[in-house]
Amino acid sequence: MIIDEHYNWRKIKDYENDLGWIHISQLSKKKAAIVIEEQLIMFSGSTLYSNPIAKLKEGRLVTIRKCKNDWCKVETGEYKGWLKKSGLWGLL
């Protein structure tokens, strides 16, 4: 998560609360988040009544496609589906 900027440098904070400066050339423009629950279930739709697709372990990186209400549509590896926002770190 970017918390400060200075020219081409960004001060970032990771999900373990470590801080540091990094050059913008090392950052991706893709929106991403990290799973912070021990096991987070990915669903085919944005409801708990949808079909479960996969269980993601804590620390798994996911690419955010879109978010609505309490859910985000994500991709990770070969899986695409919906995750509860509360189980993700890095969303603003």
Secondary structure by P-SEA (a helix, b strand, c coil): cccccccccccccccccccccccccccccccbbbbcccbbbbbccccccccccccccccbbbbbcccccccccccccccccccccccccccc
